[in-house]
Amino acid sequence: FFFVSLMSCSIVVPLEEATDRPSLAKSTATEVEGESRLQQELKAISVQQLYHWSATAFLLLVVQAVSDALHHKFREFPSLSEWCVIFLLLYPLASVVAVHYSAWVRPYAAYLLGMGSLLLTLQVIWHWDRHVIQFKEGVLQDQPFLTGTNAHNGEAPRDRETYGSLYGLAFGSSGLDFLDTATLFVVMFQNCVQSTFLCRLGVRITGAISICQGLLFIGWPLVSQDIYSSWICRIVATGVWTAHLIHSSHMFEAALKKTIRLSEELQHAFERDLKNQKDGAKADSVLNHILKNNMADAINCIEIWCARNKGADGEQLSKASDILFRGMWWCKLREAMLSMVAGRYETVLSATDVRQWAQEFVRGRTVALECPTEVVKMDATACSVVLDNAMTNATRHGCPHDPQVKLAVEVVDQGTDGESACSEDKPCGRPVVLRFEVSNRANAKRPPLKAPWTSDGPSNALANESSRPTLSDGLGLQHISMVVNLCGMKARLWQHECRVFFELRLNTQIAVGARLESTEVVKMTRPVPMDLNILCLDDSPVARQSLQYMLPAHIPGATVATFGKNLEEVHEFKKAALTDGD
């Protein structure tokens, strides 16, 4: 019973280990040929158990074959049970090979394991029965008195016969009967070692195989040459182990069902949250588009008012128009910001007129601008995100009365110290360094920066800096560090005397194409032909009104017709474009 209890403990394994396989990690296991999720999982588990059982059975059989060979020292021809051991060694090997290389055999791994376990139980019982019979025959020839129970000196108690009868049914009534009982426990121990894997095959297979094994243990004395007397021990021990196997299989299957149910509920919750997230992102994209269109309409309204009332003071309205323009710019950068935060952003270099880009960037800001007229390859989106954070920090955290914010852009040759690359004979595609410097007047009420900050160091290097404002959480520099490191650029922040400097630097090259020679606007006598018939299609009433008012003011004699109020006007626009449009 000690061995049976010891082996029963090995069945209780953590459910996470038993179910930790890729099939449970799948989101939704598709049912194949009407099979339930539980059946699929049990089949997947049975393959693993077959591998483990094959290794255990192979080891037991090898030890048994070696011990038999050492017993007769190769001086006798192997008996029939020894030949069965040799042939039975092929069963676990063939099962592993068949299951591993044949997808058709894999669903039947549980049946292969059950049949192999039953054959191994039969072989172990038969093998030990033969050895015990040979041992007992040899002992009885030398010591015949072991066949009966020795008499004790003195008077026996009154219940001696009753006690002897119960004890004899449990363990035997002679010394050789005790040998049979000990052999029974040895055989049961080996059977427990190899039949432990049955508890993970499902209740039906475990119950059928374990009951057959129990019947073999109980009924073997009926076909054996010897007569066994320890019936109580044989029946009770076998029954306890069989009941324990079936109970463990039931508990394992119940726990597996619960795990599958919880995993499916978790998967459904994940899919539901993912769908909600996608729907939210789609709705957010639609709202972003609507917001951009509304800001565009607001800009058009302001521009129409300013154009009609040139004598009025429209400075604040013009500033509001610039702010709306920046808001439209950020709406356009929304998708890029999402990619940056998720770490999926890929740098896209395009030929960009640095001066034109810088003028649009500082639009609506009180910023001094110094920028050459160069066309270089740069990622305008990433530079906009970084410099907007730097410009916002300079305006908000600088001198509250007069921050004196300035943006200076330089294009210098790589490997030179400050030498400008803007030369007349500069070839296209020449490697250069594009340098942006944002400077502002420091706030005199705050202590200066103790040490410079660089993007190569920690993103929160100034988290505890005493010069940082109380209401500032340092997220600006963290965002800058994220984008700069993602796009292969360099950034640094430092203070010199009363001014704070932020520098963004990236290696690039001059774009292939003609370089703009001058920043001076050349007025042409006739920039466009006169008396044009212009047709415009737009779904925004404000945009149509703006186009109809602005285009004739800039193009003398132009006739402007707008369409897009409804679907009928779209068809009219197509017809007019084919016949009347210039």
Secondary structure, DSSP 8 states (H G I E B T S, - for coil): -HHHHHHHHTT---HHHHT-SHHHHSSS----TT--HHHHHHHHHHHHHHHHHHHHHHHHHHHHHHHHHHHHTT-S---HHHHHHHHHTHHHHHHHHHHHH-TTTGGGHHHHHHHHHHHHHHHHHHHHHHHHHHHHHHHHHH-GGGGS----SS---TTHHHHHHHHHHHH-SSHHHHHHHHHHHHHHHHHHHHHGGGGGS-HHHHHHHHHHHHHHHHHHHHHSSS----HHHHHHHHHHHHHHHHHHHHHHHHHHHHHHHHHHHHHHHHHHHHHHHHHHHHHHHHHHHHHHHHHHHHHHHHHHHHHH-TTS--HHHHHHHHHHHHHHHHHHTHHHHHHHHHT------EEEEHHHHHHHHSTTS--EEE----EEEE-HHHHHHHHHHHHHHHHHHS-SS----EEEEEEEETTSSS-B---TT--TT-EEEEEEEEEEE--TTS---SS-EETTS-TTTTTT-TTS-TT--SHHHHHHHHHHHHHT-EEEEEEETTEEEEEEEEEEEB-SS-----SS----S-SS-SS-EEEEE-S-HHHHHHHHHHHHHHSTT-EEEEE-SSHHHHHHHHHHHHHT--
